[in-house]
């Protein structure tokens, strides 16, 4: 039986991936490698074996072993630290690599021991920017093992599954837009696509089937809390100048939806600004004043970051900005004259509303024919002017969105445990592995 190795899935993903693995039997068996106490607890409750058998839960101690007992290494694993740094999202994990902490080598050894023993047919990674995932990538490349990169999709109720990576690393970067524009769709598909657009714009969520309720053990919560304690910033009051009340949004505006500062989208795929969103906001506001001073700039905080990143200094320095701290982004997208983003999913959502999109970073959709990409600061004003004066190619964009919906993205989601959702990802796993085996 062939093996698929699932590397370090988070606790929210565990039940869904176990269901996907069940759909892949008897052709494939699943191997779960996890360091996270909550994930390990859930896997054990589901009677799923997890390796390593014993994991130390405090890798922040640079001179402490990651595992209570060093695993037996069957084959030495030489990983490239410099390349590893280009793949890691978290600053804490980059620091471990930069300081050559023993924990990194021991994690690499544990992975090598596990994978060398299992001889997997493919390795499944969620996003791929975590330390274990990045190390597993290097091992896979050295042993010619196909990779399966998964992430949330860019359209409602979709996932990504790609052999090259997700977001800016995705093979979607290589799509031929001429071929996409020439594709045809049946009347039923056109009707389905139109219904998806209508539901999305109206704010109607796709119904999902939740999994059976399963919680990690109390011990796992305590272990995870101890493990995460050192990374938590000191609590302080932030975004006091922004507040939680919804402001009066101007009649005419450009929308800048912010992203999570620590996310790999910014730390890995934002060559102009990195995760310095305050600089990006300031420079875009100056460009907007030059192009059209009658347009306001509305900045929306990311729901997962509004209690973590403080924008009070930006709000003080730029009093003309209109800040939205929470709420659904869709009403703002419907009213905006344009949208600017580094490389967020909201860029594709703006295309669903037919809005011109200026992008400041890299992603698979950041292409000249679809949006107005800014590759250097000198392009900021001219690209913004083009976006606001030259209408986008709505026919090509419509065809591109249809291709994403019907072909490129998986029609399912990890929150939805319905058989159709689970089966869609399982089938895409089979397809990607088959394509990799054919190309060898």
Secondary structure, 3 states (H helix, E strand, C coil): CEEEEEECCCHHHHHHHHHHHHHHCCCEEEEEECCCHHHHHHHHHCCCCEECCCCCCCCCCCCCCCCCCCCCCCCCCCCCHHHHHHHCCCHHHHHHHHCCCHHHHHHHHHHHHHHHHHCCCEEEEECCCCHHHHHHHHHHHHCCCEEEEEEECCCCCCEEEECCCCHHHCHHHHCCHHHHHHCCCCHHHHHHHHHHHHHHHCCCCCCCCCCCCCCCCHHHHHHHHHHHHCCCCCCCCCCCCCCCCCCCCCCCEEEEECCCCCCHHHHCCCCCCCCCHHHHHHHHHHHHHHHCCCCEEEEECCCCCCCCCCCHHHHHHCCCCEEECCCCCHHHHHHCCEEEECCCCHHHHHHHCCCCEEECCCCCCCCCCCCEECCCCCHHHHHHHHHHHCCCCHHHHHHHHHHHHHHHCECCCCCCCCHHHHHHHHHHHHHHHHHHHHHC
